[in-house]
Amino acid sequence: MIEYGGMIPLKLTIQNFICYGDNLPSLDLSNIHVACLCGSNGHGKSALLDAITWSLWGNARGKSQDDLIHFGKEEMYVELEFLLNDTKYRVTRRHSRSGSRGRKGTTDLQLQVEHEDTYQPITGNTIRETQSKITNVVGMDYETFINSAFLIQGRADEFTNKS
């Protein structure tokens, strides 16, 4: 099973994220024990991993949120269901592109926990509160993750450069 520091991804749903457009089926990871992402450059392997980090921490290879939206689209959406310590969670993050005339982009972040086969919201009152809850649930922040459990393409030496 693919596992990140005890967290086991179960299902990934992507819409208009980097190279992925809309109307895609969800990626069911629940029965995958070991995975190898292979293919030609530019075919979306890293984008799948970016979708996981963006859903959890709002970060993906240092790109701005607007840069992550699929070309020609105005909003993106990533939902990740994962298992941690025998508890299922679902994180949903959406972002709408910044507009002309200085309109700021909008982001929505939701955190849910499964209870008796339904997901119950445990989202905070603000994105910052919800992000803090996600970080506490997962047990690490983005910087710790990319320097311990996941090496970002082109930045494999980052771990050795940290204090």
WOMO-V548986 format. One record per residue. D_LAST is the distance of its C-alpha to the last C-alpha in Angstrom with 1 decimal. Layout:
BEGIN
D_LAST / D_LAST
END
This chain:
BEGIN
31.3 / 28.3 / 25.7 / 22.3 / 20.8 / 24.4 / 25.5 / 28.5 / 29.5 / 33.3 / 34.6 / 33.3 / 35.5 / 34.8 / 37.0 / 36.5 / 32.9 / 31.8 / 34.3 / 36.0 / 39.1 / 41.1 / 43.4 / 41.1 / 41.5 / 38.7 / 36.6 / 37.4 / 34.7 / 36.2 / 37.8 / 35.2 / 33.5 / 31.8 / 31.5 / 31.1 / 30.9 / 32.6 / 34.6 / 34.8 / 32.3 / 32.7 / 34.4 / 32.0 / 29.8 / 26.5 / 28.3 / 29.0 / 25.4 / 24.7 / 27.5 / 25.9 / 22.6 / 24.7 / 27.0 / 24.3 / 21.9 / 23.7 / 21.3 / 22.2 / 20.6 / 20.1 / 23.9 / 25.8 / 28.0 / 31.1 / 29.9 / 29.7 / 33.3 / 35.7 / 37.7 / 40.8 / 39.9 / 39.2 / 37.1 / 35.0 / 34.5 / 32.4 / 33.1 / 31.2 / 32.7 / 30.6 / 31.1 / 28.8 / 30.0 / 33.6 / 33.5 / 33.9 / 32.3 / 32.9 / 30.8 / 32.6 / 31.2 / 33.5 / 33.1 / 36.0 / 35.6 / 35.8 / 39.3 / 41.2 / 42.0 / 38.5 / 38.7 / 35.3 / 34.3 / 34.6 / 32.4 / 33.4 / 31.3 / 33.0 / 31.9 / 34.5 / 35.0 / 37.8 / 40.5 / 43.8 / 43.4 / 42.7 / 39.5 / 39.3 / 37.2 / 34.4 / 33.2 / 32.2 / 34.2 / 31.7 / 29.2 / 26.4 / 27.9 / 28.4 / 24.8 / 23.6 / 26.1 / 25.0 / 21.3 / 22.7 / 25.0 / 22.6 / 20.0 / 17.0 / 16.2 / 16.1 / 12.4 / 12.1 / 15.2 / 14.4 / 11.3 / 13.3 / 17.0 / 17.8 / 16.8 / 18.2 / 20.7 / 19.6 / 15.9 / 15.4 / 12.7 / 10.4 / 8.9 / 8.2 / 6.7 / 3.8 / 0.0
END
